Amino acid sequence: MGIIGKLIIGLVIAVFFLVATSAYPGAAQAKVFKLDLACTLPLGTAIEKTSYKFRDLVKEKTGGQVLVSVYPAGQLYKDKDLVEVIPKGALGIGTCNMDFWTGRNAGFGIITGNTFIFDDYDHYWRWEDEKKVRAAVDGALKKLNCKLLSGIDYGTAQVIAKKELRTPADWKGAKIRSYGELCATAVEALGGRPTVISSAEQYDALMKGVVDGCMTGPPTFVVRKLYEGAKYVMRTDLGFPEFLLIMNLDLFNSMPGEIQKKVLEAAREAELWGRKVCLDENNEWWRQLEGPLKEKWGLKVYTLTPAEFKVLKALALPAQKERMMRLSPDLTKTLLETVEATHK
């Protein structure tokens, strides 16, 4: 074969390769997105486990094009920091306590700081799965340069304190750790003195007398050993706090459409998986609190009567609704209307 013939064959091969790689982008070297995910909850909690589940699912679904490194227990940032670092792009993804985001939009408080608002977890999940709710929250987050990926379950909200908190008289003057502004609004309406601090700071605050009790939940009671500083454990569910898995919007938009789709699929699958884990583990935390930990540490586990709960709700719920509607009426109206619509 002559030189001209070889040149023609070489040109044909080159053109074929260019066409093939244009038609099938995967034939070329695909970009790999490496992301850090900050989880503020301690090891062993449902949120931490669900974060790792998302990491594994997104790697599998994208064929390794999205690789997530999970940093649990506040190793990278505390709850309050995520409000700044995710919108700015200093962090790719975070598990976010949305009651710390109420300075950006007060309506976000209903997601995590939802004391006395939902009947039970089934009610919360019906509400959360409404397309109207997801669209409204995602739209509000986009204004902050953030993208909603999914919900991520924590458990239930109760109080562990140095005395029983059954009546407004019990709450009066009590210094109570609150996990955000809407939660603090409820504590104040009940007569308490709220102090908003991150999850990781609760043990020190309790042991040093900065607070008399902590509004949180059984995973944190146990994992952070709050029972060493307070013996009275409320068994009644006051709320059903949900965190959100949030990504920087610029980062999300930099991904090809097919990769975006797979990231959202992975987040949704992890969310549904995490719901069962959350319920199973909540039962296990209570088994420890009402069993071996109660015996070893002399814990007093108590349940509010329906009448006591009704009195507290009548004080806290109107105050929470007023705050949200006054500061962020548009989002709040949509979310509260859907709360009512999803009651059984």
C-alpha positions in Angstrom: 0.0 0.0 0.0 1.3 3.4 -0.9 1.9 6.4 1.4 -1.3 8.1 0.1 -3.4 5.0 0.8 -2.0 4.8 4.4 -2.8 8.5 4.9 -6.4 8.0 3.8 -6.9 5.0 6.0 -5.4 6.9 9.0 -7.7 9.9 8.3 -10.7 7.6 8.2 -9.8 6.0 11.5 -9.3 9.4 13.1 -12.6 10.7 11.9 -14.4 7.5 13.1 -12.8 8.0 16.6 -13.9 11.6 16.8 -17.5 10.7 15.8 -17.6 7.8 18.3 -16.4 9.9 21.2 -18.8 12.7 20.3 -21.8 10.4 20.2 -20.8 8.6 23.3 -19.2 10.9 25.9 -18.5 8.0 28.2 -15.9 6.8 25.6 -13.8 9.8 26.5 -12.3 10.2 29.9 -15.2 11.2 32.2 -14.7 13.9 34.8 -14.7 12.7 38.4 -16.4 14.9 41.0 -14.8 14.5 44.5 -17.0 16.0 47.2 -16.8 16.4 51.0 -19.9 15.8 53.0 -20.0 17.3 56.5 -22.2 15.5 59.0 -22.6 17.2 62.3 -24.2 14.3 64.2 -22.2 11.8 66.3 -21.1 8.4 65.2 -23.7 5.7 65.4 -26.7 8.0 64.6 -29.1 7.4 61.8 -28.0 10.6 60.0 -24.4 9.5 60.1 -25.3 6.0 58.7 -27.5 7.5 56.0 -24.7 9.8 54.9 -22.5 6.7 54.3 -25.4 5.0 52.5 -25.7 8.0 50.2 -21.9 7.9 49.6 -22.1 4.3 48.5 -25.2 4.7 46.4 -23.9 7.7 44.5 -20.6 6.0 43.7 -22.4 3.0 42.4 -25.0 4.8 40.3 -22.5 7.2 38.7 -19.9 4.5 38.1 -17.4 6.3 40.2 -17.9 9.7 38.6 -19.1 11.1 41.9 -17.0 10.2 45.0 -18.1 11.5 48.4 -15.9 11.6 51.5 -18.0 11.7 54.7 -16.8 13.6 57.7 -19.0 12.7 60.7 -19.4 14.1 64.2 -18.6 17.7 63.3 -15.1 17.0 62.1 -15.3 19.7 59.4 -18.0 22.1 60.6 -20.6 22.6 63.2 -24.4 23.0 62.5 -24.2 26.8 62.4 -21.2 26.9 60.0 -23.0 25.0 57.2 -25.3 28.0 56.7 -22.2 29.9 55.4 -19.9 27.4 53.8 -22.3 25.5 51.6 -23.8 28.6 49.8 -20.2 30.0 49.3 -19.0 26.7 47.9 -16.4 26.1 50.6 -18.2 22.8 51.2 -19.9 20.5 48.7 -22.6 18.8 50.8 -23.8 18.9 54.3 -26.5 17.3 56.5 -28.2 20.5 57.7 -30.2 21.2 60.8 -32.6 23.7 59.1 -33.4 25.5 62.3 -30.0 27.1 62.0 -31.0 28.4 58.6 -34.0 30.4 59.8 -32.0 33.6 59.6 -32.1 33.1 55.8 -35.7 32.0 55.8 -37.8 31.5 58.9 -39.9 28.9 57.1 -37.0 26.5 57.2 -37.6 26.0 60.9 -40.6 23.8 60.4 -38.3 21.1 58.9 -36.1 20.6 62.0 -37.5 22.8 64.8 -41.0 21.4 64.4 -42.1 20.9 68.0 -45.9 20.4 68.4 -46.5 20.7 64.7 -46.8 17.1 63.4 -48.9 14.3 64.8 -46.2 11.6 64.3 -43.5 10.6 61.9 -46.0 9.2 59.4 -47.6 12.7 59.3 -44.2 14.3 58.8 -43.3 12.0 56.0 -46.6 12.5 54.2 -46.0 16.2 54.4 -42.4 16.0 53.3 -43.2 13.8 50.3 -45.7 16.3 48.9 -44.3 17.7 45.6 -45.5 21.2 46.7 -43.3 21.0 49.9 -40.2 19.8 48.1 -40.6 22.4 45.3 -41.1 25.3 47.8 -38.1 24.3 49.9 -35.9 23.7 46.9 -36.9 27.1 45.4 -36.0 28.9 48.7 -32.7 27.1 48.8 -31.8 28.0 45.2 -32.0 31.7 46.2 -29.2 30.9 48.6 -27.1 29.1 45.9 -28.0 25.7 47.4 -29.7 22.5 46.0 -32.0 20.3 48.0 -31.0 16.6 47.5 -33.2 14.9 50.1 -34.4 14.7 53.7 -32.4 12.8 56.2 -34.0 11.6 59.4 -32.7 12.2 62.9 -35.4 10.7 65.2 -37.7 12.3 67.7 -37.3 15.4 69.9 -37.6 15.3 73.7 -35.9 17.0 76.7 -33.4 15.6 79.1 -33.1 17.9 82.1 -32.3 18.2 85.8 -35.9 18.1 86.7 -39.3 17.1 85.2 -40.8 19.6 82.7 -44.5 18.8 82.7 -46.1 22.2 83.2 -45.4 25.9 82.4 -44.5 26.3 86.0 -41.8 23.7 85.6 -40.5 25.3 82.4 -40.4 28.8 83.9 -36.8 30.1 84.1 -35.3 26.8 83.0 -32.2 27.2 80.8 -32.8 24.8 77.9 -30.5 24.1 75.0 -32.4 24.6 71.8 -31.3 23.3 68.4 -32.3 26.4 66.5 -34.4 29.5 66.5 -37.9 28.0 66.0 -37.1 25.5 68.8 -36.0 28.4 70.9 -39.3 30.2 70.2 -41.2 27.2 71.6 -39.0 27.0 74.7 -39.5 30.7 75.4 -43.2 30.5 74.9 -43.3 27.7 77.5 -41.5 30.0 80.0 -38.0 28.7 79.6 -34.7 30.5 78.8 -33.5 29.1 75.5 -29.8 28.9 74.5 -29.1 27.9 70.9 -26.0 25.8 70.7 -24.7 23.1 68.3 -25.1 19.4 69.0 -21.4 18.9 69.8 -21.5 21.6 72.6 -24.3 20.1 74.6 -22.4 17.9 77.0 -20.1 20.7 78.2 -23.0 23.1 78.5 -24.9 20.7 80.6 -22.0 19.7 82.8 -20.9 23.3 83.4 -24.4 24.5 84.3 -24.7 26.7 81.2 -28.0 24.9 80.6 -30.4 23.0 82.9 -31.5 20.7 80.1 -31.3 19.9 76.4 -33.9 19.7 73.8 -32.6 17.0 71.5 -33.4 13.3 71.1 -32.6 9.8 72.3 -29.6 9.3 69.9 -27.9 12.3 71.4 -29.0 11.5 75.0 -27.0 8.2 74.6 -24.1 8.9 72.3 -23.2 12.2 73.8 -23.8 10.8 77.4 -26.0 13.6 78.4 -27.5 11.4 81.1 -24.3 12.0 83.1 -25.4 15.6 83.7 -29.2 15.3 83.8 -31.4 12.5 85.1 -35.0 13.4 84.0 -35.8 12.0 80.5 -39.0 13.0 78.8 -40.5 10.1 76.9 -43.2 12.1 75.0 -42.4 13.1 71.4 -42.4 16.8 71.1 -41.2 16.9 67.5 -39.9 15.0 64.6 -36.7 16.8 63.5 -35.5 16.2 60.0 -32.2 17.4 58.5 -31.7 18.1 54.9 -29.0 16.9 52.6 -28.0 20.0 50.8 -25.4 20.6 48.0 -23.8 23.8 46.7 -25.9 24.8 43.7 -23.0 25.9 41.5 -21.4 22.5 42.1 -24.6 20.7 41.2 -25.1 22.7 38.1 -21.5 21.9 37.0 -22.4 18.3 36.7 -23.8 16.8 33.5 -27.6 16.3 33.5 -27.4 12.5 33.7 -25.0 12.7 36.7 -27.4 15.2 38.4 -30.2 12.7 37.9 -28.2 9.9 39.5 -27.2 12.0 42.4 -30.8 12.8 43.2 -31.8 9.1 42.8 -29.1 8.1 45.2 -30.2 10.8 47.7 -33.8 9.6 47.5 -32.9 6.0 48.0 -30.7 6.8 50.9 -33.5 8.9 52.4 -36.0 6.0 52.3 -33.4 3.6 53.6 -32.7 6.0 56.4 -36.3 6.2 57.5 -36.4 2.6 58.6 -33.0 2.8 60.2 -34.1 5.9 62.1 -37.2 4.1 63.5 -35.3 0.9 64.4 -32.5 2.8 66.1 -34.9 5.1 68.0 -36.4 2.0 69.6 -32.9 0.8 70.5 -32.0 4.1 72.1 -35.1 4.0 74.2 -34.4 0.3 75.2 -31.0 1.5 76.6 -32.5 4.6 78.3 -35.3 2.6 79.9 -33.1 -0.4 80.7 -29.4 -0.6 81.5 -28.8 3.2 81.5 -31.7 3.8 83.8 -30.5 1.3 86.3 -26.8 2.4 86.1 -27.4 6.2 86.2 -30.7 6.4 88.1 -32.6 8.0 85.2 -36.2 9.1 85.7 -38.1 8.4 82.5 -41.5 10.1 82.4 -44.3 10.7 80.0 -46.5 13.7 79.7 -50.2 13.1 80.1 -52.5 14.1 77.2 -53.7 17.1 79.2 -50.1 18.2 80.0 -49.1 17.9 76.4 -52.2 19.9 75.3 -51.3 22.8 77.6 -47.7 23.0 76.4 -48.8 22.8 72.7 -51.4 25.6 73.2 -48.5 27.9 74.3 -45.7 26.9 71.9 -47.5 26.3 68.6 -49.0 29.7 68.1 -45.7 31.4 69.0 -43.9 29.3 66.4 -46.5 30.0 63.7 -46.4 33.7 64.4 -42.7 33.9 64.1 -42.5 32.1 60.8 -45.4 34.0 59.2 -44.1 37.4 60.4 -40.6 36.8 59.0 -41.1 34.6 55.9 -44.8 34.5 55.0 -44.6 33.1 51.5 -42.7 29.8 52.3 -44.4 29.5 55.7 -47.9 29.7 54.2 -47.2 26.9 51.7 -45.6 24.7 54.3 -48.3 25.2 57.0 -51.1 24.7 54.6 -49.7 21.4 53.6 -49.3 20.4 57.3 -53.0 20.8 57.6 -53.8 19.0 54.3 -51.8 16.0 55.3 -53.4 15.3 58.7 -55.2 11.9 58.6 
